């Protein structure tokens, strides 16, 4: 986080690079929230942008129509998203829906909200008015929002680390490895999967407004199935349950994606997607367990050097 705080200074407050850093931090926060349900609990959830869209559009519309500060709207979005996760998750887990059927069910949620929002919002894009200040969390330059997003990222990382070392984390990992065996030893599988799902959804509902501000616009396309799949890919490439791996994958893949889009999108539209796909396939072949082995090894070496130097 300290290194992240220096980025605006290192890039000379160039707004393009700060915006890229902001979007990378947002993607990392979303992917690490997904890690709670997908990494620890082992549920292939494909509905991340259902919760981001719901929470973000709610907070934005409350601000635009009723001048309600996003500070209230984001918490309301988090609560609404958690409630939706409960409504969706309870029957799925109650009737033992898992694996590919769970993935398809969550993917369908994004499609349902996408089609419903067309009727509610219409086909047009909505642009957020340039109202500045902390009351609106909207600024002429990107530095303040970037630092606020860093705080959110620090919270999500801390929550991941807490869960991984807590009793809940051990329960979720046991569920990920073998649900039947976990239930046989007395773990309430439905309860802890639902808790993980609601935690993940509430974080995304809160982040939704920040995501929309970083895009400067929203529409029915905010409920995006491709983006939801992209988040799951980051979690898998990073390594299920690995905080350092998922964080590294999110930052690297976002920067590579934007670099390829910026330099190749104008030359041959769609070429950046092809190269991005080749990169993902290469990682999958060379590191099927994800980037976690590399990042975990690096973290251990750094700790060894620090402890060795202080001993």
C-alpha positions in Angstrom: 0.0 0.0 0.0 2.9 2.4 0.7 4.3 1.7 -2.7 0.9 2.2 -4.3 0.5 5.6 -2.6 3.7 6.8 -4.4 2.4 6.0 -7.9 0.8 9.5 -8.6 4.2 11.0 -7.8 6.2 8.5 -9.8 4.1 9.1 -13.0 4.3 12.9 -12.5 0.5 13.2 -11.9 -0.2 12.1 -15.4 -3.9 11.6 -15.4 -4.0 8.7 -17.9 -1.6 6.6 -15.8 -3.3 7.5 -12.5 -6.7 6.4 -14.1 -5.0 3.2 -15.2 -3.7 2.7 -11.6 -7.2 3.4 -10.3 -8.9 0.9 -12.5 -6.2 -1.7 -11.7 -6.8 -1.2 -8.0 -10.6 -1.5 -8.5 -10.1 -4.7 -10.4 -7.8 -6.1 -7.7 -10.4 -5.3 -5.1 -13.2 -7.0 -7.1 -11.0 -10.1 -7.7 -10.0 -10.4 -4.1 -13.7 -10.1 -3.1 -14.4 -12.9 -5.5 -11.6 -14.9 -3.9 -13.8 -15.2 -0.8 -16.5 -17.2 -2.6 -14.4 -18.6 -5.4 -11.0 -19.1 -3.8 -11.8 -20.1 -0.2 -15.3 -21.6 -0.7 -14.5 -23.1 -4.1 -17.8 -21.8 -5.8 -17.3 -20.7 -9.4 -19.4 -17.5 -9.1 -20.0 -15.6 -12.4 -22.2 -12.9 -11.1 -19.7 -10.2 -9.9 -21.1 -7.5 -12.2 -24.6 -8.2 -11.1 -23.7 -6.9 -7.7 -21.4 -4.2 -9.0 -24.1 -2.9 -11.3 -26.8 -3.1 -8.8 -24.9 -1.3 -6.0 -23.2 1.2 -8.3 -26.3 2.2 -10.3 -28.4 2.5 -7.1 -25.8 4.8 -5.5 -25.4 6.8 -8.7 -29.1 7.3 -9.3 -29.7 8.4 -5.7 -26.9 11.0 -6.1 -28.1 12.2 -9.5 -31.9 12.3 -8.8 -32.1 13.1 -5.1 -28.7 14.6 -4.3 -28.1 11.8 -1.7 -24.4 11.4 -1.0 -22.7 8.3 -2.3 -21.4 7.7 1.2 -24.9 6.6 2.0 -25.6 5.1 -1.4 -22.6 2.8 -1.3 -23.6 1.3 2.0 -27.2 0.9 0.8 -25.8 -0.7 -2.4 -23.8 -3.1 -0.2 -26.9 -4.0 1.8 -29.1 -4.5 -1.3 -26.4 -6.6 -3.0 -26.1 -8.8 0.1 -29.8 -9.2 0.2 -29.9 -10.3 -3.4 -27.1 -12.7 -2.7 -29.1 -14.3 0.1 -32.2 -14.5 -2.1 -30.2 -16.2 -4.9 -27.8 -18.2 -2.7 -30.2 -19.7 -0.1 -32.2 -21.9 -2.5 -29.2 -22.8 -4.6 -27.3 -24.0 -1.5 -30.4 -25.4 0.1 -30.9 -27.8 -2.8 -27.3 -28.6 -3.2 -26.7 -26.8 -6.5 -22.9 -26.6 -7.1 -20.2 -27.0 -9.7 -21.1 -26.1 -13.3 -24.8 -25.7 -12.4 -24.0 -23.1 -9.7 -21.8 -21.3 -12.3 -24.6 -21.2 -14.9 -27.1 -20.0 -12.3 -25.0 -17.1 -11.3 -24.2 -16.3 -14.9 -28.0 -16.2 -15.5 -28.4 -13.6 -12.7 -26.3 -11.2 -14.7 -28.3 -11.8 -17.8 -31.6 -11.3 -16.0 -30.5 -8.0 -14.5 -29.0 -6.9 -17.9 -32.4 -7.5 -19.6 -34.4 -6.0 -16.8 -32.3 -2.8 -16.7 -33.0 -2.2 -20.4 -36.6 -1.8 -19.5 -35.8 0.4 -16.5 -32.9 2.5 -17.8 -33.6 2.4 -21.5 -30.9 1.9 -24.2 -29.1 5.1 -23.5 -25.8 5.7 -21.6 -26.0 7.9 -18.5 -23.1 10.3 -17.9 -22.3 11.3 -14.3 -22.4 15.1 -14.0 -19.2 16.8 -12.9 -20.1 17.7 -9.4 -16.9 18.0 -7.3 -16.1 17.3 -3.7 -15.9 14.5 -1.1 -19.7 14.7 -0.6 -20.0 13.3 -4.1 -16.7 11.4 -4.3 -16.2 13.0 -7.6 -13.2 15.0 -8.6 -11.8 16.8 -11.6 -8.6 14.8 -11.3 -8.1 11.1 -10.3 -5.7 11.3 -7.3 -8.3 11.5 -4.5 -10.4 8.7 -5.8 -7.3 6.6 -6.4 -6.3 7.0 -2.7 -9.8 6.2 -1.6 -9.7 3.0 -3.7 -6.4 2.1 -2.1 -8.1 2.2 1.3 -10.8 -0.1 0.0 -8.2 -2.5 -1.4 -6.3 -2.5 1.9 -9.6 -3.4 3.7 -10.4 -6.3 1.2 -6.8 -7.6 1.5 -7.1 -7.5 5.3 -10.4 -9.3 5.2 -9.0 -12.0 3.0 -6.1 -12.5 5.3 -8.3 -12.6 8.4 -10.6 -15.2 6.8 -7.7 -17.3 5.6 -6.4 -17.6 9.2 -9.8 -17.9 11.0 -12.0 -20.8 11.8 -14.4 -19.6 9.0 -11.5 -19.8 6.5 -10.7 -23.4 7.5 -14.3 -24.3 7.1 -14.5 -22.7 3.7 -11.3 -24.5 2.5 -12.7 -27.8 3.8 -15.9 -27.1 1.8 -13.8 -26.3 -1.3 -11.9 -29.6 -1.1 -14.9 -31.9 -0.3 -18.3 -30.7 0.6 -19.6 -34.2 1.6 -16.6 -34.8 3.9 -16.9 -31.3 5.4 -20.6 -31.9 6.2 -19.7 -35.3 7.7 -17.4 -33.7 10.3 -20.1 -31.2 11.4 -19.5 -28.1 9.2 -22.7 -26.3 8.3 -21.9 -26.2 4.6 -24.9 -24.1 3.5 -24.4 -21.6 6.3 -20.8 -20.9 5.5 -21.2 -20.8 1.7 -24.0 -18.3 2.1 -21.9 -16.2 4.5 -19.1 -16.2 1.9 -21.5 -15.3 -0.9 -23.1 -12.4 1.0 -19.7 -11.0 2.1 -18.5 -11.1 -1.5 -21.7 -9.5 -2.8 -21.7 -6.7 -0.2 -18.1 -5.7 -1.0 -19.0 -5.5 -4.7 -22.2 -3.5 -4.0 -20.1 -1.0 -2.1 -17.4 -0.8 -4.8 -20.0 -0.4 -7.6 -20.2 3.4 -7.4 -16.4 3.8 -7.5 -16.3 1.5 -10.6 -19.0 3.6 -12.3 -17.2 6.9 -11.5 -14.0 5.5 -13.0 -15.9 4.7 -16.2 -17.7 8.1 -16.1 -20.8 6.4 -17.4 -23.3 3.6 -16.8 -26.0 1.8 -18.7 -27.7 -1.6 -18.9 -24.3 -2.9 -20.1 -22.9 -2.3 -16.6 -24.4 -5.7 -15.9 -21.7 -7.4 -18.0 -21.4 -11.2 -18.4 -17.9 -10.9 -20.0 -16.6 -8.8 -17.2 -18.0 -11.2 -14.6 -16.2 -14.1 -16.4 -13.0 -11.9 -16.6 -13.0 -11.5 -12.8 -13.4 -15.3 -12.3 -10.5 -15.8 -14.7 -8.3 -13.5 -12.7 -9.1 -15.4 -9.5 -8.3 -18.7 -11.2 -5.1 -17.5 -12.8 -4.0 -16.0 -9.5 -4.5 -19.2 -7.6 -7.6 -20.1 -5.6 -7.4 -18.8 -2.1 -4.0 -17.0 -2.7 -4.2 -13.3 -1.7 -0.8 -12.4 -3.3 -1.5 -14.5 -6.4 -4.9 -13.0 -7.1 -3.6 -9.4 -6.4 -0.7 -9.9 -8.8 -2.8 -11.5 -11.5 -5.3 -8.6 -11.3 -2.7 -5.9 -11.6 -0.7 -7.6 -14.3 -3.7 -8.7 -16.5 -5.4 -5.3 -16.2 -2.2 -3.4 -17.2 -1.5 -5.9 -20.1 -5.1 -5.6 -21.3 -5.1 -1.8 -21.4 -1.6 -1.7 -23.0 -2.7 -4.1 -25.8 -6.0 -2.2 -26.2 -4.3 1.1 -26.4 -1.5 0.2 -28.8 -3.2 -2.5 -30.9 -6.9 -1.6 -30.8 -6.5 1.2 -33.4 -4.3 -0.9 -35.7 -6.5 -4.0 -35.8 -9.6 -4.0 -33.6 -9.9 -7.1 -31.6 -6.3 -8.1 -31.9 -5.6 -7.2 -28.3 -8.3 -9.7 -27.2 -6.6 -12.4 -29.2 -3.2 -11.7 -27.7 -4.8 -11.4 -24.2 -6.4 -14.9 -24.7 -3.0 -16.4 -25.8 -1.4 -15.0 -22.7 -4.1 -16.6 -20.5 -3.7 -19.9 -22.2 0.0 -19.8 -21.8 -0.3 -19.1 -18.1 -2.8 -22.0 -17.9 -0.4 -24.4 -19.6 2.8 -23.3 -17.7 1.2 -22.6 -14.3 -2.1 -24.6 -14.1 -2.1 -24.0 -10.3 -2.0 -20.3 -10.9 0.5 -17.6 -10.0 0.2 -18.4 -6.3 3.3 -20.6 -6.3 5.5 -17.8 -7.8 4.1 -15.1 -5.5 4.2 -17.3 -2.4 7.8 -18.2 -3.1 8.7 -14.6 -3.5 7.0 -13.6 -0.3 8.8 -16.3 1.6 12.2 -15.2 0.2 11.5 -11.5 1.1 10.5 -12.5 4.7 13.6 -14.7 5.0 15.8 -11.8 4.0 14.1 -9.4 6.4 14.2 -11.8 9.3 17.7 -12.9 8.4 18.9 -9.3 8.3 17.4 -8.5 11.7 18.7 -11.6 13.5 
